[in-house]
Amino acid sequence: MEHYDRTTFYHPALVWLNSLMKILFLVSIFLIISCQNMAVERNPNSFNFEFDPSKSCDGVNISLADLNSHKTYKYQRGEVSTWLEPASSTKAVALVAHGLNLKPSKMNALAKVLTSHDVEVLRVSLAGHRGSKREGLFTTHRIWRNEFQAHYCLAMKKAASLKVPLYFLGFSLGALTGVDFLNTQNSHTVEKMILISPATDVHWYSKIPGNLGWIGGRISLPSKNIKSYRSQPSTSLASYRAMKESQDSLKDINLTSLNIPTLIFVDPDDELVSLKKINKRIKNQRIDLWQTKSISNKGSTLKKTYHHLVVDKPSMGPHQWNLVRKNIIKHFDLKK
């Protein structure tokens, strides 16, 4: 009679049951984390303001101080939302918005192009980018929309009071958030836009981190961005999910309501943004006032470069920066 060593023999049913138990264990861990994430979403916003696309700015009573203060989070003074004023009289007002996990202060070079040509700039700082890492764990699409509406109303009221045009310049996430919000408005006063590496249309793999958001907003992925540019050493899945939800909100939406003079700068080799998809959207939706312009950062003076990171002279290179600067001035009719 043949004998089996009990230490080495496993019945197929036992092997299957063992695998099932491991799967159930992993699923239970994911569910626990997801429940924690649900608690994250219930965290109150940074300020007492709720996004309402039907609300006109007349009904929005909020100040920059409301945006830049929080009873729990500690902010860095140089990274909060701020007005940047021109040296002489204001000829226009512009909203300038940063990218995902990019220091808002890194938009200062682009803002200076505007302020040096008599444009008063409201440099936007979205939740998770004001110096508090914890705030990024509580970020949602709704919060970013809330905040952009608040910033828009501040800039719109300033432009109206001065009787000057209102412009918008956004990079990556900032461009996406601006387009996402403005598209909800039946009417808005933004006359022209400049979008740099806009995250409105991205490569399929760029949405993978956003699809993992259900695991838990408190989980963060290490950032590969250059240390001096990034807001935090890692980016929360909550932030990635918020960005994906913003992108999804534009997926089947026609942007003809935003058919205003818009100049879009994109590097064809951008690791995240798809120039092909942007051009396809423009063609299919007949947004004939949108124009794309290819750029390159081959001349960047940084030791480490990314095609997506194009916000200043070091990241673009002197020649490309000069070309972008001239195009911004021309597009916004800022020639003195």
Buried (B, 14 or more C-beta within 10 A) or exposed (E): EEEEEEEEEEEEEEEEEEEEEEEEEEEEEEEEBBEEBEEBBEBEBBBEBEBEEEEEBEEBEBEBEBBBBBEEBEBBEEBBBBBBEBEEEBBBBBBBBBBBBBBBBBBBBBBBBBBBBBBBBBBBBBBBBBBBBEBBBBBBBBBBBBBBBBBBBBBBBBBEEBEBBBBBBBBBBBBBBBBBBBBBBEEBBBBBBBBBBBBBBBBEEBBEBBEBBBBBBBBBBEBEBBEEBBBBEBBBBBBBBBBBBBBBBBEEBBBEBBBBBBBBBBBEEBBBBBBEBBBEBBEEBEBEBBEBBEBBBEEBEBEEBBBBBBBBBBBBBEEBBEBBBEBBBEBBBBEE
